[in-house]
Amino acid sequence: MSLSSRMEETSLLCLLFLISLLSCTTNQARLTVSPSSSQFFEGDFVSLSCEEDDSSAGWTLRRNTSKRQRTQCGDGWGKWSGSIISSCNISYTDPQDSGVYWCESREGPISNMVNLTVAGGSVILQSPVLPVMEGDDVTLLCETKTTPSNLPAAFYKDGSLIRKQPTGHMTIQHVSRSDEGLYKCDISGHGESPSSWITVTDKPTTTPSSTTTTIPTAPDLTADSSLQLAFRIVLHLVVFSPYIISTLIVMSLYQCRARGIGISDSTKPTLPDQGLDNEHDDVITDVTTEYHF
């Protein structure tokens, strides 16, 4: 095998190794919660799923609570179920289930983390458990464990009252980074909900597939562009005027010289016809005289 072939084979192996390494390090699961809420009543059913592309990565669900640190689903809490998407189901939630949950694989990468709260009281705030995108609308629902659940409620952000709503729900339109914070609600006569943090992420920017070039027309020219155009014209004239003047001078000299040559040729004296006749007569006379001699 030639040296160049060995180098190409080595380069290909290195490229395949890098691709496999990147695919291993970038494969990340996404933790989802159903029902999608950050707060639950005691006794509710909750299902948590590790959604990922490669099931061979060996993802498992873990959590940290105030009682136990870094325990996985099935270790005294929850039960795995499902064949296509593995889910950890908590059939009866308890305030001790409050904590941080995440997915983790054998290779080391982890998923996003979610904070779940199980309320021991009779009021919860249903808020997004996952980060919300900037510009979206977010609805918060203050709910009681007893019916009716749509009672008038007061909503708070970072400890300050935002507003009171007669139907128990509040919509934040076109959320921004300033809406990020700690929210809770209160229903008079029933109590106050725990607090939950709402995270707002930046809206992804889209890259245009093609760029277009706009050619300005005459009416679109501004005063600055007109001034720049005039300056360029003057600059070109200054640069090229010596060449133009030199060319005109050379052409003028050439024409004057040509005219001078024409005048000198035309003023040269020519022999008159009479002079030519006298010369011919003299030659004829000489010849005749010679013969008669």
C-alpha positions in Angstrom: 0.0 0.0 0.0 1.4 3.4 -0.9 2.1 6.2 1.6 -0.7 8.4 0.2 -3.2 5.5 0.5 -2.2 4.9 4.1 -2.6 8.6 4.9 -6.0 8.7 3.4 -7.1 5.6 5.4 -5.7 7.1 8.6 -7.6 10.4 8.0 -10.8 8.5 7.3 -10.5 6.6 10.6 -9.8 9.7 12.5 -12.9 11.4 11.0 -15.1 8.4 11.9 -13.7 8.5 15.4 -14.5 12.2 15.8 -18.1 11.6 14.5 -18.7 8.8 16.9 -17.3 10.8 19.7 -19.5 13.8 19.0 -22.6 11.6 18.6 -21.9 10.1 22.0 -21.3 13.4 23.8 -24.2 15.3 22.1 -26.9 12.6 22.6 -29.0 14.1 25.4 -32.4 13.1 26.7 -35.3 15.5 27.4 -37.3 15.1 30.6 -41.0 15.6 30.2 -43.7 15.7 32.9 -47.3 14.7 32.5 -49.5 16.4 33.5 -47.3 19.4 32.6 -47.2 21.3 35.8 -44.6 22.2 38.4 -47.0 21.7 41.4 -49.2 18.8 42.4 -51.6 17.9 45.2 -50.8 15.1 47.5 -52.2 11.9 46.1 -51.9 13.0 42.4 -50.6 10.7 39.6 -47.4 11.9 37.8 -45.5 10.4 34.9 -42.0 11.4 34.0 -40.4 10.3 30.7 -36.8 10.4 29.4 -37.4 11.1 25.7 -34.2 10.4 23.6 -33.2 9.1 20.2 -30.9 6.3 21.2 -32.5 3.9 23.7 -29.2 2.0 24.0 -27.7 4.9 26.0 -29.3 3.4 29.1 -31.1 6.4 30.4 -32.6 6.3 33.9 -34.5 8.9 36.0 -32.9 10.3 39.2 -33.9 12.8 41.8 -32.7 14.8 44.8 -35.1 15.5 47.6 -34.8 17.0 51.1 -34.8 13.4 52.5 -32.6 11.4 50.1 -30.0 12.5 47.6 -29.4 11.0 44.1 -31.8 8.1 44.0 -33.2 6.5 40.9 -36.7 5.5 39.9 -37.6 2.2 41.5 -35.4 2.7 44.5 -38.2 3.2 47.0 -40.2 5.5 44.7 -41.8 5.3 41.3 -42.1 2.4 38.8 -40.8 2.0 35.3 -43.3 1.3 32.5 -43.6 1.4 28.8 -41.7 -0.2 25.9 -41.1 2.5 23.3 -40.7 5.5 25.7 -39.6 4.5 29.2 -41.5 6.4 31.9 -41.3 6.5 35.6 -44.8 6.7 37.2 -45.5 8.0 40.6 -49.0 6.7 41.4 -49.5 8.6 44.7 -47.5 11.8 45.2 -46.3 12.8 48.6 -44.8 16.1 49.9 -41.6 14.1 50.3 -41.5 13.7 46.5 -40.8 17.4 46.2 -37.4 17.9 44.6 -35.3 18.1 41.5 -35.6 15.4 38.8 -33.4 14.6 35.8 -32.5 11.9 33.3 -29.0 10.4 33.4 -27.2 7.8 31.1 -24.4 5.3 31.7 -22.1 7.4 29.6 -22.5 10.4 31.9 -24.6 13.1 30.0 -27.7 14.3 31.8 -31.0 15.9 30.6 -32.7 19.1 31.6 -33.7 19.4 35.3 -37.2 20.1 36.6 -38.3 21.1 40.0 -41.5 19.5 41.2 -43.5 20.5 44.3 -46.1 18.4 46.0 -48.3 20.7 48.2 -49.6 19.5 51.5 -52.2 22.2 51.5 -55.4 22.8 49.5 -54.1 25.4 46.9 -51.5 24.9 44.1 -50.3 27.1 41.2 -50.3 25.3 37.9 -47.4 26.9 36.0 -45.1 25.7 33.2 -42.6 23.1 34.4 -40.3 23.6 31.4 -38.8 26.9 30.3 -41.1 29.1 28.2 -39.9 30.8 25.0 -39.7 34.6 24.9 -42.7 36.0 23.1 -45.1 33.2 24.0 -48.2 33.5 26.2 -48.2 31.9 29.6 -51.3 31.1 31.6 -51.2 30.5 35.4 -54.0 28.7 37.2 -54.6 29.0 40.9 -56.5 25.8 41.8 -58.0 24.4 45.0 -58.3 20.8 45.9 -62.0 21.1 46.5 -64.7 22.2 44.1 -65.3 24.7 42.7 -61.7 25.3 41.6 -62.1 28.5 39.6 -62.4 30.9 42.6 -61.0 34.5 42.6 -57.3 34.5 43.3 -54.5 36.9 43.8 -51.2 36.3 41.9 -47.7 37.3 43.2 -44.3 37.6 41.6 -41.2 37.7 43.8 -43.5 38.5 46.8 -45.2 41.4 45.2 -48.9 41.4 44.1 -49.4 41.4 40.4 -53.1 41.4 40.1 -56.3 39.8 41.3 -58.3 37.7 38.9 -62.0 36.8 39.4 -61.8 33.4 37.7 -58.5 32.1 39.2 -56.3 32.2 36.1 -54.0 34.9 34.8 -52.4 35.1 31.3 -49.0 36.8 30.7 -48.9 37.8 27.1 -45.7 37.9 25.1 -43.4 37.0 28.0 -39.9 38.4 28.2 -36.9 38.0 30.4 -38.4 40.5 32.9 -41.2 38.1 33.5 -38.8 35.5 34.9 -39.2 35.0 38.6 -40.9 33.2 41.5 -44.7 33.0 41.3 -47.4 32.0 43.8 -51.1 32.6 44.3 -53.6 33.0 47.1 -57.3 32.1 47.3 -59.1 33.8 50.2 -60.5 31.3 52.7 -58.5 28.4 51.2 -54.8 29.4 51.6 -51.7 30.1 49.6 -49.9 27.9 47.1 -46.2 27.1 47.2 -43.9 29.2 45.0 -42.6 28.0 41.6 -39.9 29.5 39.4 -40.7 30.4 35.8 -37.8 30.4 33.4 -37.9 32.4 30.1 -35.5 31.4 27.3 -34.5 33.5 24.2 -36.4 32.9 21.0 -34.2 31.1 18.5 -33.0 33.2 15.6 -33.6 31.9 12.1 -30.9 32.2 9.4 -32.2 33.3 6.0 -31.8 30.7 3.3 -30.8 33.3 0.7 -29.7 36.9 0.7 -31.0 39.5 -1.7 -29.1 42.5 -2.8 -31.2 45.7 -3.3 -29.9 48.1 -5.9 -30.9 51.7 -5.0 -32.6 53.7 -7.6 -32.2 57.4 -8.2 -35.1 58.5 -5.9 -33.6 56.4 -3.1 -30.3 58.3 -3.2 -29.8 60.4 0.0 -27.9 63.6 0.4 -24.8 61.7 1.7 -24.8 59.3 -1.2 -25.1 62.2 -3.7 -22.2 64.0 -2.0 -20.1 60.8 -2.2 -20.9 60.4 -5.9 -19.9 64.0 -6.6 -16.7 63.6 -4.7 -15.8 60.5 -6.7 -16.4 62.2 -10.0 -14.2 65.1 -9.0 -11.5 62.7 -7.8 -11.6 60.8 -11.1 -11.3 64.1 -13.0 -8.3 65.2 -11.0 -6.6 61.9 -11.5 -7.2 61.6 -15.2 -7.1 65.3 -16.3 -3.2 65.3 -16.7 -3.4 62.4 -19.1 -6.2 64.1 -21.1 -4.4 67.4 -21.3 -1.1 65.7 -22.3 -3.0 63.8 -25.0 -4.6 66.9 -26.4 -1.2 68.7 -26.5 0.4 65.9 -28.4 -2.4 65.7 -30.9 -2.2 69.5 -31.4 1.5 69.4 -32.0 1.1 66.6 -34.5 -1.5 68.4 -36.4 0.5 71.6 -36.6 3.6 69.7 -37.8 1.5 67.9 -40.5 0.2 71.3 -41.7 3.7 72.7 -41.8 5.0 69.9 -44.0 2.1 70.4 -46.5 2.9 74.2 -46.9 6.6 73.7 -47.6 5.9 71.1 -50.3 3.3 73.3 -52.0 5.6 76.4 -52.1 8.5 74.6 -53.9 9.2 76.4 -57.4 8.2 74.4 -60.4 9.5 74.9 -63.9 7.2 76.8 -66.0 6.0 75.3 -69.3 7.7 78.1 -71.2 11.1 77.3 -69.7 10.7 73.7 -70.7 9.9 74.7 -74.3 13.1 76.9 -74.5 15.2 74.0 -73.3 13.8 71.7 -75.9 14.4 74.3 -78.6 18.0 74.7 -77.5 18.6 71.0 -77.7 17.0 70.7 -81.1 19.1 73.6 -82.4 22.3 72.1 -81.1 21.6 68.8 -82.7 20.7 70.4 -86.1 23.8 72.5 -86.0 25.9 69.4 -85.4 24.5 67.6 -88.3 25.0 70.5 -90.8 28.6 70.9 -89.7 
